[in-house]
Amino acid sequence: MAPTFSAPPVSSSRNRARERADRAERTHLLLTEIDDATDAEKDQLIAQLIDVNMPVAESIAARYRRRGIPDEDLEQVAYLALVRVAHNYDHARGHDFLSYAVPSIRGEVRRYFRDQGWMVRPPRGIQEMQGRIAAVESELSTRLGHPPSADELAEEFDEPVSDVEEAMAANGCFTPTSLDQVPSSDTSTIADQLGEPDTGIDAAEARVVLTPVVRRLTERERKILDMRFFAQCTQQEIADEIGVTQMQVSRLLSSLLRRLRTELESGAATPAEDSR
């Protein structure tokens, strides 16, 4: 069954409308007082203007909640943007305060979110599309009666569907799934299901390269290499086995390794040469 979305209560909508009207009226009165205030009085009035409009900053920050950045950080960025706007706003130009403030606050929050919110950073266009989707997704869900599809979002933005789909797929870049998470259908973590590095490939490649060189060694030399590097014998154990001193074994190993290195670097040892 498709999920249903109920419209918000009428009383709630009326309360929000009343709050907006009260805020607009108080903002207008404060701005009028600021115009006629002395420099000493202006700071106090601007502080009141900021306090009255803090819910606006909180509302803008709320659009980016639960995406990997603490709510308090987002709100602080929005508050600081509101403070700058309140101090820079020129009422004499005739522009509405909120029409000037909201885009400025939103821009600051978006920049902060764009710079701090991505653990895996996709291209700038994808980031911006993600922000646009977040801004309208809730309203579209209420209007359509179901979560909007990529096609419906693309129609809303007048953008290619492929761009919207790519932005939706990048949603996990904000907070990637933890490797310690246990899938609902299993008892092991995601990390437990990852493959281990395959060291066998390197070993097979080494055998292909070394085989023709080793075959040209004497039986005694091959035995020394086998005991030292495969059986992990000490130099003294090798000396006891082949009837020489430990110092002689050390010199023999150094000489053997030097010969192997020289032949490998010169390219004298190749599988093709061994096959002839």
Phi, psi and chi 1 to 4 in degrees:
 res  aa     phi    psi   chi1   chi2   chi3   chi4
   1 MET       -  134.2  178.4 -178.8  -65.5      -
   2 ALA   -70.2  141.9      -      -      -      -
   3 PRO   -66.3  147.4   24.3  -33.3      -      -
   4 THR  -110.9  149.2   58.0      -      -      -
   5 PHE  -123.8  123.8  -64.2   81.8      -      -
   6 SER   -94.0  147.0   57.3      -      -      -
   7 ALA   -70.4  149.8      -      -      -      -
   8 PRO   -63.5  150.9   20.8  -30.6      -      -
   9 PRO   -56.1  145.6  -21.9   31.1      -      -
  10 VAL   -61.0  -40.5  174.8      -      -      -
  11 SER   -61.9  -37.9   59.4      -      -      -
  12 SER   -64.8  -43.2  177.2      -      -      -
  13 SER   -63.3  -40.5  -60.9      -      -      -
  14 ARG   -65.6  -38.8  -73.4  175.9  177.8  172.1
  15 ASN   -63.0  -42.9  -72.5  -21.7      -      -
  16 ARG   -65.6  -39.5  -73.9 -161.5  -64.7  -89.2
  17 ALA   -64.0  -39.2      -      -      -      -
  18 ARG   -66.7  -40.0 -172.1  179.3  -59.7  113.8
  19 GLU   -63.2  -41.5  -70.8  172.7    1.0      -
  20 ARG   -63.9  -40.7  -73.4 -165.5  -65.0  -92.1
  21 ALA   -65.4  -43.2      -      -      -      -
  22 ASP   -63.0  -41.1  -69.4  -16.0      -      -
  23 ARG   -64.0  -43.5 -174.1 -179.2  -57.0  115.7
  24 ALA   -62.8  -39.9      -      -      -      -
  25 GLU   -67.6  -44.9 -177.5  177.9   -4.9      -
  26 ARG   -65.0  -38.3  -67.6  176.2   63.5 -169.5
  27 THR   -61.3  -45.0  -63.1      -      -      -
  28 HIS   -62.1  -43.4  176.3   72.4      -      -
  29 LEU   -64.5  -42.3  -68.8  174.1      -      -
  30 LEU   -64.2  -42.1  -75.3  167.4      -      -
  31 LEU   -63.6  -36.7  -70.0  170.9      -      -
  32 THR   -65.3  -40.6  -58.7      -      -      -
  33 GLU   -66.9  -38.2  -68.6 -177.5   44.7      -
  34 ILE   -62.2  -37.4  -70.1  171.7      -      -
  35 ASP   -59.9  -34.5  -71.0  -19.5      -      -
  36 ASP  -101.5    2.1  -60.1  -33.4      -      -
  37 ALA   -85.9  157.7      -      -      -      -
  38 THR   -77.2  168.9   63.3      -      -      -
  39 ASP   -59.2  -38.3  -70.2  -18.9      -      -
  40 ALA   -66.8  -35.1      -      -      -      -
  41 GLU   -78.3  -28.1  -64.3  170.4  -27.6      -
  42 LYS   -61.0  -40.8  -81.3 -175.9  179.0  180.0
  43 ASP   -59.8  -41.9  -72.0  -19.3      -      -
  44 GLN   -67.7  -40.4 -176.7  178.1   -1.2      -
  45 LEU   -68.0  -38.3  -68.4  169.7      -      -
  46 ILE   -65.2  -37.6  -71.2  175.0      -      -
  47 ALA   -61.2  -40.2      -      -      -      -
  48 GLN   -66.1  -39.0  -66.1 -179.7   39.1      -
  49 LEU   -61.4  -41.6  177.3   66.2      -      -
  50 ILE   -64.4  -44.9  -67.0  168.7      -      -
  51 ASP   -61.1  -40.8 -174.8   63.8      -      -
  52 VAL   -64.1  -34.7  166.6      -      -      -
  53 ASN  -102.4    9.5  -72.9  -77.5      -      -
  54 MET   -60.3  -36.2  -75.4  179.9   70.5      -
  55 PRO   -58.6  -29.7  -26.5   36.2      -      -
  56 VAL   -66.3  -45.0  175.9      -      -      -
  57 ALA   -62.7  -40.7      -      -      -      -
  58 GLU   -63.5  -39.1  -67.3  167.2    0.2      -
  59 SER   -64.6  -39.5  174.7      -      -      -
  60 ILE   -67.3  -42.7  -66.1  171.8      -      -
  61 ALA   -64.9  -32.2      -      -      -      -
  62 ALA   -63.4  -23.2      -      -      -      -
  63 ARG   -64.7  -19.8  -65.5  171.5  179.6 -105.0
  64 TYR  -113.4   19.1  -63.9   89.3      -      -
  65 ARG   -74.2  159.3  -75.3  176.5  179.4  163.9
  66 ARG    59.4   38.9  -65.0 -176.6  -65.4  -82.9
  67 ARG  -130.1   28.7  -67.5 -166.9  178.5 -178.8
  68 GLY    99.8   -6.4      -      -      -      -
  69 ILE  -116.8  132.8  -64.8 -179.0      -      -
  70 PRO   -55.4  140.0  -24.8   33.8      -      -
  71 ASP   -57.1  -38.4  -65.7   -8.9      -      -
  72 GLU   -62.8  -36.3  -45.1   84.9   70.0      -
  73 ASP   -66.0  -43.6  -69.3   -4.8      -      -
  74 LEU   -62.8  -42.3  -68.0  171.1      -      -
  75 GLU   -66.1  -38.5  -71.6  179.6   -5.5      -
  76 GLN   -62.5  -40.4  -74.5  -61.2  -42.5      -
  77 VAL   -62.5  -43.3  172.1      -      -      -
  78 ALA   -65.1  -41.0      -      -      -      -
  79 TYR   -63.5  -44.1  -68.3  151.6      -      -
  80 LEU   -62.6  -38.4  -71.5  172.4      -      -
  81 ALA   -64.5  -40.2      -      -      -      -
  82 LEU   -62.6  -41.3  173.3   61.0      -      -
  83 VAL   -61.0  -45.8  170.1      -      -      -
  84 ARG   -61.9  -42.6  -76.7 -165.6  -68.2  -89.1
  85 VAL   -62.4  -44.5  168.2      -      -      -
  86 ALA   -62.1  -36.2      -      -      -      -
  87 HIS   -79.4  -27.1  -78.6  -82.0      -      -
  88 ASN   -94.9  -13.4  -65.0  -27.6      -      -
  89 TYR   -65.9  134.4  177.1   71.4      -      -
  90 ASP  -112.5  101.9 -174.2   -2.8      -      -
  91 HIS   -64.4  -25.5 -168.8 -152.4      -      -
  92 ALA   -66.0  -20.9      -      -      -      -
  93 ARG   -75.5  -12.6  -66.1 -172.3  176.3 -177.0
  94 GLY    86.4    3.8      -      -      -      -
  95 HIS   -80.5  143.3  -60.3  -60.0      -      -
  96 ASP   -64.7  136.7  177.7   68.9      -      -
  97 PHE   -60.4  -49.3  176.7   76.5      -      -
  98 LEU   -69.4  -32.0  -74.1  178.5      -      -
  99 SER   -63.9  -27.7  -62.7      -      -      -
 100 TYR   -86.8  -37.4  171.0   72.0      -      -
 101 ALA   -76.5  -45.5      -      -      -      -
 102 VAL   -58.3  -49.6  169.3      -      -      -
 103 PRO   -61.3  -35.3  -22.5   34.5      -      -
 104 SER   -67.8  -44.7  -61.3      -      -      -
 105 ILE   -65.3  -45.2  -61.6  170.6      -      -
 106 ARG   -60.2  -41.1 -175.2 -175.4  -64.5  127.9
 107 GLY   -62.7  -40.7      -      -      -      -
 108 GLU   -65.2  -43.8  -72.5  -67.9  -29.7      -
 109 VAL   -65.6  -42.3  173.4      -      -      -
 110 ARG   -60.7  -44.0  -80.3  178.5  175.1  172.1
 111 ARG   -62.9  -42.9  -84.2 -169.4  -70.5  -85.7
 112 TYR   -64.3  -44.8 -177.6   84.2      -      -
 113 PHE   -64.0  -40.8 -175.1   75.8      -      -
 114 ARG   -64.3  -38.0 -176.7 -177.9   62.7 -145.1
 115 ASP   -81.5  -29.6  -66.2  -22.1      -      -
 116 GLN  -110.9  -18.1  -55.5  -64.8  -32.8      -
 117 GLY   -89.8  -10.5      -      -      -      -
 118 TRP  -101.1  121.7  -61.8   86.7      -      -
 119 MET   -81.5  -31.4  -66.3 -173.9  179.9      -
 120 VAL  -122.0  114.2  179.9      -      -      -
 121 ARG   -89.3  109.4 -169.9  173.7  -63.2  -82.6
 122 PRO   -82.3  176.9   29.5  -31.6      -      -
 123 PRO   -59.5  155.3  -23.5   33.3      -      -
 124 ARG   -56.0  -41.8  176.2   65.6   58.1   83.9
 125 GLY   -60.5  -37.8      -      -      -      -
 126 ILE   -68.0  -40.2  -61.4  -58.4      -      -
 127 GLN   -60.6  -45.7  -62.4  179.6   37.9      -
 128 GLU   -66.1  -38.0  -67.1  175.2  -11.3      -
 129 MET   -64.4  -37.8  179.3   64.4   73.7      -
 130 GLN   -58.5  -42.5  -96.3  -73.4  -28.6      -
 131 GLY   -64.1  -39.2      -      -      -      -
 132 ARG   -66.8  -39.6  -66.6  173.3   66.4 -173.5
 133 ILE   -63.2  -44.5  -68.6  172.9      -      -
 134 ALA   -62.3  -33.3      -      -      -      -
 135 ALA   -71.4  -28.8      -      -      -      -
 136 VAL  -114.7   -7.6  -55.8      -      -      -
 137 GLU   -60.1  -45.4 -163.7  166.4   19.1      -
 138 SER   -65.3  -45.0  177.9      -      -      -
 139 GLU   -64.7  -39.0 -171.3  -87.9  -27.9      -
 140 LEU   -67.4  -38.0  -89.0 -179.5      -      -
 141 SER   -60.8  -41.3  -64.5      -      -      -
 142 THR   -67.3  -40.9  -58.3      -      -      -
 143 ARG   -69.7  -41.0 -170.9 -159.3  -47.0  166.0
 144 LEU   -86.7  -22.6  -61.5  171.0      -      -
 145 GLY    86.2    8.6      -      -      -      -
 146 HIS  -162.2  159.3   60.2   81.0      -      -
 147 PRO   -58.5  134.4  -24.0   34.2      -      -
 148 PRO   -66.3  140.5   24.8  -34.0      -      -
 149 SER   -83.6  172.1   65.5      -      -      -
 150 ALA   -61.5  -38.5      -      -      -      -
 151 ASP   -63.1  -42.4  -70.9  -23.3      -      -
 152 GLU   -69.7  -37.0  -70.7  164.7  -24.4      -
 153 LEU   -67.2  -40.6  -73.7  166.6      -      -
 154 ALA   -62.3  -39.2      -      -      -      -
 155 GLU   -66.3  -38.7 -177.4  177.8   -5.8      -
 156 GLU   -62.8  -40.3  178.1   75.0   14.1      -
 157 PHE   -91.4  -11.7  -60.6  141.4      -      -
 158 ASP    58.6   47.7 -167.3   22.9      -      -
 159 GLU  -126.7  159.7  -62.5  -77.1   -2.8      -
 160 PRO   -61.0  142.2  -21.7   32.6      -      -
 161 VAL   -60.7  -36.4  176.1      -      -      -
 162 SER   -60.7  -36.7   58.0      -      -      -
 163 ASP   -67.1  -41.0  -70.6   -5.5      -      -
 164 VAL   -66.1  -43.4  174.5      -      -      -
 165 GLU   -62.1  -39.6  -71.0  176.3  -22.3      -
 166 GLU   -66.2  -39.2 -171.8  173.3    0.7      -
 167 ALA   -66.9  -39.3      -      -      -      -
 168 MET   -66.5  -36.6  -65.9  173.1   72.6      -
 169 ALA   -69.0  -23.7      -      -      -      -
 170 ALA   -85.6    5.0      -      -      -      -
 171 ASN   -58.3  -35.0 -172.2   48.0      -      -
 172 GLY   -69.5   -8.7      -      -      -      -
 173 CYS   -67.6  -21.2  -67.5      -      -      -
 174 PHE   -69.2  -51.3  -67.3  111.7      -      -
 175 THR  -136.6   83.5   50.6      -      -      -
 176 PRO   -56.9  149.9  -21.6   32.3      -      -
 177 THR   -63.2  134.1  -58.8      -      -      -
 178 SER   -69.5  140.5  170.7      -      -      -
 179 LEU   -69.3  -15.0  -68.1  178.0      -      -
 180 ASP   -87.4   -3.6  -66.0  -34.5      -      -
 181 GLN   -70.0  141.6  178.9  175.9  -40.5      -
 182 VAL  -100.9  115.3  178.2      -      -      -
 183 PRO   -57.2  148.2  -21.9   32.6      -      -
 184 SER   -61.3  -25.8   57.4      -      -      -
 185 SER   -95.5    9.5   59.6      -      -      -
 186 ASP  -145.0  170.2 -157.4  -13.0      -      -
 187 THR  -110.4   -9.6   57.2      -      -      -
 188 SER   -95.4  156.2   58.6      -      -      -
 189 THR   -78.4  168.9   65.8      -      -      -
 190 ILE   -62.5  -38.2  -64.9  175.3      -      -
 191 ALA   -62.8  -33.6      -      -      -      -
 192 ASP   -64.6  -23.3  -67.1  -25.9      -      -
 193 GLN   -92.8   -2.3  -58.5  176.0   27.7      -
 194 LEU   -78.3  146.8  -62.4  177.8      -      -
 195 GLY   -73.5  157.6      -      -      -      -
 196 GLU   -91.4  153.3  -63.5  -70.3  -22.4      -
 197 PRO   -57.3  135.4  -23.2   33.2      -      -
 198 ASP   -91.0   97.7 -172.0   -5.8      -      -
 199 THR   -78.3  -13.0   57.4      -      -      -
 200 GLY   -63.9  -29.3      -      -      -      -
 201 ILE   -65.1  -46.0  -64.7  177.1      -      -
 202 ASP   -63.2  -39.8  -68.9  -22.9      -      -
 203 ALA   -65.2  -40.8      -      -      -      -
 204 ALA   -65.0  -40.6      -      -      -      -
 205 GLU   -64.9  -39.4 -176.7  176.5  -28.3      -
 206 ALA   -64.0  -39.2      -      -      -      -
 207 ARG   -64.0  -40.6  -76.9 -166.1  -65.0  -88.2
 208 VAL   -61.6  -40.8  170.0      -      -      -
 209 VAL   -75.5  -39.8  174.3      -      -      -
 210 LEU   -84.4  -25.8  -72.3  170.8      -      -
 211 THR   -53.2  -50.3  -64.9      -      -      -
 212 PRO   -64.3  -30.5   12.4  -20.1      -      -
 213 VAL   -71.7  -45.3  178.3      -      -      -
 214 VAL   -64.1  -34.3  173.0      -      -      -
 215 ARG   -65.1  -21.5  -76.9  179.5  176.9  172.9
 216 ARG   -85.4   -6.0  -74.3 -162.5  -71.7  -86.2
 217 LEU   -78.6  160.1  -59.9  178.1      -      -
 218 THR   -74.1  165.2   65.4      -      -      -
 219 GLU   -60.3  -39.1 -176.6  177.3  -11.6      -
 220 ARG   -64.5  -41.8 -178.3  169.1 -179.8 -103.0
 221 GLU   -66.2  -40.8  -69.7  170.0  -24.5      -
 222 ARG   -63.8  -36.8  -73.0 -161.0  -65.3  -90.2
 223 LYS   -65.1  -40.3 -177.5  173.8 -175.8  177.9
 224 ILE   -62.0  -46.0  -67.5  172.4      -      -
 225 LEU   -63.4  -41.4  -70.5  177.5      -      -
 226 ASP   -64.2  -44.4 -179.0   71.8      -      -
 227 MET   -66.7  -37.1  -68.5 -176.4   67.5      -
 228 ARG   -77.8  -45.0 -177.0   68.3 -177.3   94.2
 229 PHE  -103.2  -15.7  -63.9  106.2      -      -
 230 PHE  -109.8  -45.2  -68.0   92.2      -      -
 231 ALA   -85.3   -7.9      -      -      -      -
 232 GLN    58.0   37.6  -58.0  -64.1  -43.2      -
 233 CYS   -79.0  152.0  -64.6      -      -      -
 234 THR   -77.9  165.7   65.2      -      -      -
 235 GLN   -63.1  -34.8  -69.3 -174.2    2.6      -
 236 GLN   -67.3  -38.6 -173.5   58.9   56.7      -
 237 GLU   -64.3  -39.3  -70.2  171.5  -25.7      -
 238 ILE   -65.5  -42.7  -61.9  172.5      -      -
 239 ALA   -59.8  -43.4      -      -      -      -
 240 ASP   -63.4  -34.9  -65.6  -19.7      -      -
 241 GLU   -73.1  -41.7  175.4   68.3   20.6      -
 242 ILE  -100.0   -1.7   64.1  176.0      -      -
 243 GLY    80.7   37.5      -      -      -      -
 244 VAL  -131.5  179.2  -62.9      -      -      -
 245 THR   -84.7  162.6   65.3      -      -      -
 246 GLN   -62.6  -36.7 -179.8  -90.4  -31.7      -
 247 MET   -63.2  -38.9 -174.0   61.9   69.1      -
 248 GLN   -65.4  -39.6  -72.9  175.9  -60.4      -
 249 VAL   -60.9  -41.7  170.8      -      -      -
 250 SER   -60.8  -43.8  176.9      -      -      -
 251 ARG   -67.0  -39.0  -73.0 -162.9  -67.0  -92.9
 252 LEU   -63.0  -42.9  -75.2  169.2      -      -
 253 LEU   -64.8  -42.4  -77.4  170.4      -      -
 254 SER   -62.5  -42.1  -63.2      -      -      -
 255 SER   -66.4  -42.9  175.5      -      -      -
 256 LEU   -62.8  -45.5  -79.0  170.4      -      -
 257 LEU   -65.6  -36.7  -67.1  176.4      -      -
 258 ARG   -65.9  -40.3 -170.9  161.9   47.3 -110.1
 259 ARG   -65.0  -44.7  -77.7  169.5   52.4 -165.2
 260 LEU   -61.2  -44.0  -69.1  174.0      -      -
 261 ARG   -63.6  -42.7 -173.6 -179.5  -60.8  110.6
 262 THR   -63.0  -44.1  -60.9      -      -      -
 263 GLU   -67.7  -38.4  -68.9 -164.8   32.7      -
 264 LEU   -67.1  -42.9  -71.0  173.4      -      -
 265 GLU   -68.6  -30.6  -69.8  175.5   -9.1      -
 266 SER   -82.5   -9.9   66.1      -      -      -
 267 GLY    77.4   15.3      -      -      -      -
 268 ALA   -68.7  -27.1      -      -      -      -
 269 ALA  -102.8  111.7      -      -      -      -
 270 THR  -135.9  153.5   63.5      -      -      -
 271 PRO   -57.9  -33.2  -25.0   34.5      -      -
 272 ALA   -65.0  -39.7      -      -      -      -
 273 GLU   -65.8  -39.2  177.3 -176.9  -28.8      -
 274 ASP   -68.6  -28.1 -175.7   60.7      -      -
 275 SER   -81.0  -11.5   64.6      -      -      -
 276 ARG   -78.1      -  -73.6 -162.0  -65.0  -91.7
